[in-house]
Amino acid sequence: MQLFIRTFGWLLLIGMFLVLPAALWYSFADFRPALHARAGTLVCATETPVSSDSVCRSFWLELTATSGFRAEAGLLIPSNPPTPLPAVILLGGKATGKHAIDYVLDRTDMIVLALDYPYNPRPSYTFRTFAADLPAIQRALFDMIPAAQLAVDYLTGRTDIDTNRIVVIGYSFGAPFVPIIMANDPRPAVAVMVYGGGGLVSLIRHNVRRYEGPAVSTAVGWISGLLLHPLEPLRWVDRIAPRPLLMLNGGDDEQVPRANSDALFAAAREPKKRILLPSRHVRPDNVALTRMILDTLRGELGRMGILPPHAAPRQRSEDTPVQMR
């Protein structure tokens, strides 16, 4: 028995020495060159009409790259637009994906491209289901960066787009992708994170803890944080500058703790601005909150020169007003 314990101890120690350096390298490696190569360049864009009226036309969009990589999205185009138009690349909640275009309330003066997620999340997770889905989750999350690059390729190739007014907006599940997307591609002019934060380990642990015990939530948080550390918003948010960063957060958000949004805002460089809205976490079926968010965004993007100026409700804000380059 003592021999078994001693042998097991040595094997565990050797395993730690072998695994730990690889884990540390993986966590802090810069995968942007590989993700850029995976995206390649856009060679084909297929637009499938979905609906059309006097206000806008909607399409399902498939983007294909030279590398063979493909991305899907929803596309909204105003029916009678003034041109050239600003464009928004939208990364929505985990349950919306490309269907986020269905929740866009103002459709007359911008083109909206909502990226789809190649992984369909479960309503909730146990440790077992999370472990089973982990490879697919990791692959799908990493693929959002080349998908966004193809989206920018597509938009910059359109003749009705003002390429100096492309905005990347991520909300809820989509918000953490914004910093690395901006760091990976210099073409978007403005970054917007709606109800997002940094520190993926604590953020994931907090949300798993809402449904599971402390042991499971801690394990899932650390494993996820390790595997997703190459995408960690705190690593990339300072590389958005000198382009503006706008953050909108809920003062009573039950899914994104204030500490996580504080950490992300502190890590960002100027120009930056954060606005706290009197709400819990954003939900697509909460039309009143969606309207408040959109009114606030339109006001801020108008002040930056992205959209025509619109009156916006006065909210508590932090730091200096955002100015365009």
C-alpha positions in Angstrom: 0.0 0.0 0.0 2.8 2.4 0.9 4.5 1.6 -2.4 1.3 2.3 -4.3 0.8 5.7 -2.5 4.5 6.6 -3.1 4.3 5.6 -6.8 1.0 7.5 -7.2 2.5 10.6 -5.6 5.5 10.5 -7.9 3.3 10.1 -11.0 1.1 12.9 -9.9 4.1 15.2 -9.3 5.6 14.3 -12.7 2.2 14.9 -14.3 2.0 18.3 -12.8 5.5 19.2 -14.0 4.5 18.1 -17.5 1.0 19.6 -17.7 1.5 22.9 -15.8 4.0 24.4 -18.3 1.8 23.5 -21.2 -1.3 24.9 -19.4 0.6 28.2 -18.7 1.8 28.5 -22.3 -1.7 27.8 -23.6 -3.3 30.4 -21.2 -1.0 33.2 -22.2 -0.3 32.4 -25.9 -1.5 34.9 -28.5 -3.7 32.9 -30.9 -4.5 35.9 -33.1 -2.2 34.9 -36.0 -3.8 31.4 -36.1 -7.3 32.9 -35.9 -6.4 35.4 -38.6 -5.1 32.6 -40.8 -8.3 30.5 -40.1 -10.4 33.4 -41.4 -8.4 33.8 -44.6 -10.1 36.3 -46.9 -13.7 36.5 -48.0 -14.4 34.8 -51.3 -18.1 34.3 -51.3 -21.1 35.9 -49.6 -24.5 34.3 -50.1 -27.6 36.4 -49.2 -30.9 34.5 -48.8 -33.9 36.8 -48.5 -36.1 36.4 -45.4 -38.4 39.4 -45.5 -38.9 42.8 -47.0 -41.1 45.8 -46.2 -41.1 49.6 -46.6 -38.7 49.9 -43.7 -36.0 47.2 -44.3 -35.0 44.0 -45.9 -33.7 41.0 -44.0 -31.4 38.2 -45.1 -29.6 35.1 -43.9 -26.0 35.6 -44.8 -23.3 32.9 -45.3 -19.7 34.0 -45.6 -17.1 31.7 -47.0 -13.3 32.3 -46.8 -10.3 31.1 -48.8 -9.4 28.8 -45.9 -12.8 27.0 -46.2 -14.0 28.6 -43.0 -17.7 29.6 -43.0 -19.7 32.0 -40.8 -23.4 32.6 -40.7 -25.2 35.8 -39.8 -28.5 37.7 -40.0 -28.5 40.9 -42.1 -30.7 44.0 -42.0 -30.6 46.6 -44.7 -32.8 49.7 -44.8 -35.2 49.7 -47.8 -34.7 53.4 -48.7 -31.4 54.3 -47.1 -29.4 57.5 -47.3 -25.9 56.3 -48.4 -23.3 55.7 -47.3 -24.5 54.0 -44.2 -22.8 53.1 -40.9 -22.8 49.4 -40.1 -23.1 47.5 -36.8 -21.6 44.0 -36.3 -23.7 42.6 -33.5 -22.8 39.8 -31.2 -26.0 39.0 -29.2 -27.0 36.8 -26.3 -26.3 33.1 -26.3 -29.9 32.3 -27.4 -30.2 34.8 -30.2 -27.2 34.7 -32.5 -28.2 35.7 -36.0 -31.8 36.1 -34.8 -30.7 39.2 -32.9 -31.8 41.1 -36.0 -35.4 40.4 -34.9 -34.9 42.6 -31.9 -33.5 45.6 -33.7 -36.1 48.4 -33.2 -34.5 51.2 -35.3 -33.9 50.0 -38.8 -33.8 53.0 -41.0 -30.3 54.5 -41.0 -27.8 51.6 -40.4 -26.9 48.2 -41.7 -26.9 45.5 -39.0 -25.0 42.2 -39.3 -25.7 39.8 -36.4 -23.2 36.9 -36.2 -24.5 33.5 -35.4 -23.0 31.1 -32.8 -21.9 27.7 -34.2 -22.8 26.1 -30.9 -26.3 25.8 -29.5 -26.0 26.2 -25.7 -28.1 24.1 -23.3 -30.6 25.9 -21.1 -28.4 25.0 -18.1 -25.4 22.8 -17.3 -24.2 20.2 -14.8 -20.6 19.4 -14.5 -21.1 16.3 -16.6 -22.8 18.0 -19.5 -20.4 20.9 -19.4 -17.4 18.5 -19.6 -19.0 16.7 -22.5 -19.7 19.9 -24.5 -16.4 21.6 -23.6 -14.5 20.9 -26.9 -17.4 22.1 -29.0 -17.9 25.2 -26.8 -14.2 26.1 -27.0 -14.1 25.6 -30.8 -17.2 27.7 -31.3 -16.1 30.5 -29.1 -12.7 30.8 -30.8 -14.4 30.8 -34.2 -16.2 34.0 -33.4 -13.0 36.0 -34.0 -12.5 34.8 -37.6 -16.2 35.1 -38.1 -16.0 38.8 -37.1 -13.1 39.3 -39.5 -15.1 37.9 -42.4 -18.0 40.2 -41.4 -15.7 43.2 -41.6 -14.4 41.9 -45.0 -18.0 41.7 -46.2 -19.1 45.1 -45.0 -16.0 46.9 -46.3 -16.7 45.4 -49.7 -20.2 46.9 -49.9 -20.6 50.2 -51.8 -23.4 51.4 -49.5 -21.2 51.3 -46.3 -19.2 54.1 -44.8 -16.1 52.0 -43.8 -15.1 54.7 -41.3 -18.3 54.1 -39.3 -18.2 50.3 -38.6 -19.2 49.6 -34.9 -18.7 46.2 -33.1 -21.4 45.8 -30.4 -21.5 42.8 -28.1 -24.1 42.4 -25.4 -24.5 39.8 -22.7 -22.9 36.6 -23.9 -21.4 38.4 -26.9 -19.8 41.2 -25.0 -16.5 39.4 -24.0 -15.6 38.9 -27.6 -15.4 42.6 -28.4 -11.9 43.3 -27.0 -10.1 40.5 -28.9 -12.1 41.2 -32.1 -11.0 44.9 -31.9 -7.4 43.9 -31.1 -7.4 41.5 -34.0 -8.8 43.9 -36.6 -8.0 47.6 -36.9 -10.9 48.4 -39.3 -13.8 48.8 -36.9 -14.1 52.4 -35.6 -15.9 51.9 -32.2 -16.3 49.2 -29.7 -19.4 48.8 -27.5 -19.9 46.3 -24.7 -23.4 46.1 -23.3 -23.8 44.3 -20.0 -20.4 42.7 -20.1 -17.3 42.4 -17.9 -13.9 41.0 -17.5 -12.4 38.2 -15.4 -13.9 35.0 -17.0 -13.0 32.7 -14.1 -15.0 34.7 -11.6 -17.7 35.6 -14.1 -18.3 32.0 -15.1 -18.1 30.8 -11.5 -20.7 33.4 -10.4 -23.2 32.3 -13.0 -22.7 28.6 -12.5 -23.1 29.2 -8.7 -26.6 30.4 -9.4 -27.6 26.8 -10.3 -24.9 24.6 -8.8 -23.0 24.2 -5.5 -19.6 25.9 -4.7 -17.5 22.9 -5.7 -19.0 22.5 -9.1 -19.0 26.3 -9.8 -15.4 26.7 -8.7 -14.3 23.8 -10.9 -16.2 25.0 -13.9 -15.0 28.5 -13.4 -11.3 27.5 -13.2 -11.4 25.0 -16.1 -13.3 27.4 -18.3 -11.1 30.3 -17.4 -8.0 28.3 -18.3 -9.4 27.1 -21.6 -10.8 30.5 -22.5 -8.0 32.7 -21.2 -6.7 33.4 -24.8 -10.0 35.3 -25.2 -10.0 37.0 -21.8 -11.3 40.5 -22.2 -8.9 41.9 -19.6 -6.0 40.8 -21.9 -7.2 42.7 -24.9 -9.3 45.7 -23.8 -6.4 48.1 -23.6 -5.7 47.4 -27.3 -9.0 48.9 -28.4 -7.5 52.4 -28.0 -7.1 54.8 -29.6 -10.5 53.8 -30.8 -13.4 54.6 -28.4 -14.8 52.1 -26.0 -18.4 52.5 -24.7 -19.7 50.3 -21.9 -23.3 50.0 -20.8 -23.9 48.1 -17.6 -26.9 47.4 -15.3 -26.7 48.8 -11.8 -28.5 45.7 -10.5 -27.1 43.1 -13.0 -27.5 39.7 -11.4 -25.3 38.0 -14.1 -22.4 40.4 -14.4 -21.2 41.5 -11.0 -20.1 45.1 -10.6 -16.6 44.0 -9.7 -16.2 42.4 -13.2 -17.4 45.5 -15.1 -15.3 47.7 -12.9 -12.2 45.6 -13.6 -12.7 45.8 -17.3 -13.4 49.5 -17.4 -10.3 50.1 -15.3 -8.1 48.0 -17.7 -9.3 50.0 -20.8 -7.4 53.0 -22.0 -8.7 56.3 -23.2 -11.0 57.2 -24.8 -13.6 55.3 -22.8 -16.9 55.8 -21.2 -19.3 53.7 -19.1 -23.0 54.3 -18.5 -24.9 52.6 -15.7 -28.5 51.9 -16.4 -31.1 51.2 -13.6 -31.8 47.6 -14.5 -31.0 43.9 -14.0 -29.4 41.9 -16.8 -30.6 42.5 -20.4 -33.2 40.1 -21.8 -34.4 40.2 -25.5 -38.0 40.0 -24.3 -37.7 43.1 -22.1 -38.8 45.6 -24.7 -38.6 48.6 -22.3 -35.0 47.9 -21.3 -34.1 47.2 -25.0 -35.6 50.6 -25.9 -33.6 52.3 -23.1 -30.4 50.6 -24.3 -31.0 51.6 -27.9 -31.9 55.2 -27.0 -28.7 55.4 -25.0 -26.6 53.9 -27.7 -28.0 56.1 -30.4 -27.3 59.2 -28.3 -23.7 58.2 -27.6 -23.0 57.1 -31.2 -24.6 60.3 -32.4 -22.2 62.3 -30.2 -19.3 60.3 -31.8 -20.5 61.1 -35.3 -21.4 57.5 -36.2 -25.1 58.2 -36.3 -27.1 61.4 -36.8 -27.4 63.2 -33.4 -30.3 62.0 -31.3 -31.5 63.1 -27.9 -30.5 60.5 -25.2 -31.8 60.1 -21.6 -29.3 61.5 -19.0 -27.6 58.6 -17.3 -24.9 58.3 -14.7 -21.6 58.1 -16.6 -18.0 57.6 -15.7 -14.8 59.0 -17.1 -14.6 61.5 -20.0 -16.9 61.8 -23.0 -15.9 59.7 -25.9 -14.5 61.6 -28.9 -13.9 60.1 -32.4 -10.5 60.0 -33.8 
